[in-house]
Amino acid sequence: MGIAMRETFGRTLQLMKDDPRLVVLDADLGSATKSLMFKSVCPQRYIDVGIAEQDMVGTAAGLSVCGMIPIVSTFSVFLVGRALDQIRNTIAYPNLNVKLAGTHAGVSVGYDGASHEAVADLAIMRALPNMTVLCSSDAPETAAMLKTAYNYQGPVYMRISRIGVNDYHDENYKFKIGQGEIICPGTDCSVIATGIMVPEAITAAKLLKKSNISLCVINMPSIKPIDRNLIIRAAKVTGAIVTAEEHNIIGGLGSAVSEVLSTTVPVPMQFVGIKDCYGTSGDYNVLLQAYHLKATDIAAAVKKAITMKNNM
């Protein structure tokens, strides 16, 4: 198991401390999001606003206008849920240079339960004009994503998981907004995955290889803008697509991919994700199984998509 992505988030903030424009804001959850690690090396540019997410976003907007580059962090469900009005009107609408880091996304939050599990954040943030939406899938990608987002001019929402997964990137990985990557080449079907579902898709490819199924695994960390060319190419090569995300199947990665393919290369599709319901409390591994977010679920969806393709 790799380093938890939130831990990497905190460590990377520490490494960025020498830029005098950086200011980090949190809403009473710095010890959980790990943004508090930045305070240990740069207390003068760390602001904990308390349990006041709307104020945190508004303060970040003001700092941005003054030439600072604020990184706002709290649980995804509180950032997107409690501060949506401020994100829309004071960050996205004026196109300010503020970075929003939503941690503890999806059901893998675990025992905190449905009230703390963001399962619709990608859909909400993707719908905001001017907002770039990113999602990391392992620790090295989290670090690279944060640095890239910081250097990008404009508002960015970053989705960061609470847990750690087996890292498949190394420290030389380069993150590019608007670009996906082929992790495993294949010819029978393509899985386009994001977040913690990418390692599950890699495992699914190994499982399916035993059945002589060649699976193409694509990591799609940039939800908006999305890599249209890679999606279209994958559909043309394999003729069937499965999307995998720790998010509602409505409005997230699956919807973004289907929007591309429906007007370009319509192919059979299956959607692995949360089936339009809320999460619940429990061990994160148990929850991933309960919500059918494991490698075996991806493999089953791949077989369905291939069957659909063969029956056309």
N, C-alpha and C positions, 0 to 999 in steps of 0.2 A: 504494500500500500504506500502510495506516495505522500508527500507533505500535503496537508489540508490546504485547499485553495485560499481560504481566508487567511491562513498563516502566511502564505506566499504574498498575499495582498499587503499585509502589514510589513513584512520584510522589505518588499519592493518600495513601499512608501519611505521607509528609512533610508534606502539607497538614493532616493530622489531629493533628500533634504537640502542639498546645496543650491537648488534653484530658489532664489528669493521670492519668486512669484507664486510658489506652491503654498497653499494653505489647506489644511484638512479639517473638515467639520464632521461631527458625529452627534447623534441624538440619544445619549445615555446608554449606548450599546458598544462603546469602544473596546471593551474587553472581549466581547463576543465577535465583533467584526474584525478585530485585531488592528483597527486604526489607532488604537491607544499606543501601539508600538512606535508610531511617529512622534507622539508626545515625549517619549523617553529620549529622543535625540534632537527634537526641535519644539520645545514647549511653547515658544512664543508664536508659533504658527499652527497651533492646534486649538480648535474651538469646540467645546462640548456645550451645545445649546440646551441640553436636558431633553425631557420628553416633549419636544416641540418641533416636529418634523417640518411643519409649514414655515416656521421661523428659520429653521436651518436652510431651507431652499431659498427663502427670501434674502437671507444674509449672504448666501453664496452668490446670488445675482448681483447684489450691491458690490461685493468684492470683485466680481468679474468686471463690472463697469469701471472699477478703479484700477484695472490692469493686472489684478491677481488671477491665478488659475486655481479655482477652488475644486477640491475633490470631496464630494459629499458621500457619506456612507452610513447606512443602517440596514436593517433587514429589508429585503425586497418588498415584502408585503406592506410594510409601514411606509417605505419611501414612495412606492407607486400608489398605494391606497390613500394614505393620509395627506400626502402633499401633491396630489395630482393637479389640483387647481393652480398651485404655485409653479409646478413644473411646466404646465402648459402656458400660463400667461406671463411668467417672469423669466423663464429659461428658453423654452422652445420657440415661442412666438417672436421674441426679439432676437433669437438666434445667438444667445450668449455662450461664451466659452466656459461652460461649467460641466464637470464630469460627475456623473451620478453612479455610484457603486452600490448595487443592491446585492447584499449577501444573503445566505441562508434561503436560497430559492428552492422551490419544488418540495416534494414530500420527503426528501432525504433529510430535512430538518429533524425529523424523528419525533421525539417525545413532546415537543412543543405543540404539536397538533395543528388542526385546521386553521386556527386563528393566526398562526405564524407561518403558514406554508403558502408561498406565492405560486399559484398555478396559472395565472392569467397575465402576468407582468409583461411578457414579450408581446402579447396581443395589444395591450394597452399602449405600451411605449412605441410599438411599431406604427401605430395609427397616428402618432403626432408628427406633423410636418417639421422638418429640420432636424429631427432626432435620429442619431445613429444608434443602432442597437447591436450589442456584442454579447457573446456568451462563451466563456472559457471551458475547456474540457480536461485540463490537467494543470499541475503546478507551473511548469515552464510556460505554458500558454497564458496562464493568468498573469505572470510577470511581464511577458511580452505584450499582452493586450493592454495592460495598465500603462506601460510606457508609450505605446503607440497612441492610445486614446489621449494621453496627456499632451502629446505633441501635435495632435489634430486640432484644427481650428473649428470650434463649434460644439454644440451640446452632444454628449455621448451618455448612453445608459449601458452599464456593464453588469451582466448577470454572473454572480460568483457563487459557487456552491459552498456549503458548510463543510463538506466532507473531503477526504482525499481519495484519489483513485490511483491505479497503476499508471505512472507517467509513460507516455509513448513519444513525447518530444524530448529533446535535449536542450542544453542551455544555448545552443546556437540557433534555435528556432526563430524565425522572423515572422511576426504577425503583420498582416496587411488587411486593412479595412476593405471590404467588398470582395474578398478573395477566400475561396475554400481550398481544400487540399485533398488529393487522393491518397489515402493511407494504404489501402490494399487494392490493387487492380483486379478486375473481374469482368466476366462477360455475360453471366446469366441474369443478374439483377444488381441494382445499385441501392445501397442504404445510405441515405443522407442523414447524418446525425449531428447533434450539437450537445454541448455540456457533458455531463457524466454518462450520457448514452453512447458516446463515441467508443470508450473502452468496451462497453457491452457489445457494440456492433463488431468490434475487432474479434471478440470472443465468438460471436455468432458466425463470423466468417470461418473460423477454425472448426466449429461444429459442423457447418454445412459442407466443408471440404470433404468430410468423411462420407457424405452422400453424393459426392461428385458434383456439387453445386459451386460454381465459381462466383463469388460475391465481391462486388466492388464496394469498398467502404470509403465514404467521403466525410471528412470533418468540415462542418459549415459553422465557423465561429461568428461570422458576420451575417446577422439576420437581416439587417437593413443598413446599407445596401447589400443585397444578396448577389452571389456570383451566378448570374443568369447563364453566362457562357458555359460554365462547368456543369450546371444542371441540364442544360439542353444537350451537351455532349454526352453526358451519362445516359440520358434517356435514349439517344440515338444508338449508342453502343450496346446497351443491355436490354432495352425495350421494356423494362419494368422498374418501378421505383418504390422504395419503402422509406418513410421518414421516421426518425426516432428522436423523441425529446421528452424531458422531464417537465412537461407543461401540458396544459389543455390542448387537445388536438384541434380545437377551434381557435384560429387567430394567430397561432405561433409559427414554428418552422414549417409544419406540414401545409398550412394554408399558404405561406409564402412560396413554397415550392410548387404547389398546385396552381397558383396564380400564374407562375411562369409557364408551366407546361400546358395549361389549358389553352393558351393562345399561340403556342409554338409547336410542341411535340407531344400531343396527348398520348399517354401510355397508361397501362394499368398501374394503380397505386394502392398502397396500404399504409395506414397511419398507426404507429406505435407511440402511445402517449397516454395522458390522463384523459379518460373518457367522459369529459364534461361533468366532473363532480369535484367535491372538495376532498382534501386529504383527511387524515386522522392521526391519532397519536400511536407511536410504537417504535420499535427498533427500525432503523432505516433500511436494513437489509430485508426485513420482513415486509416493510411497506413497499419497497421496490418490487417484491414478488407479488404482493397483494394487488398492486396497480398494474401488473403485467409490463414491467419495465426492465426485464432481464434479457440476457442474450438468447435464452430459449424462446422468449416471446418474439424477439426480432426474427429468429430463424423460422418460426411458424408463419410470420407475416410474409417473409420472403417466399416461402413455398406457395402461399396463397397467390401472391403477385405473379409468380412464374406460371402457375396453373391458369390464371386469367389470361396471361400473355399467350400461352400455348393454345387456348381455346378460342382465340380471336380469329 
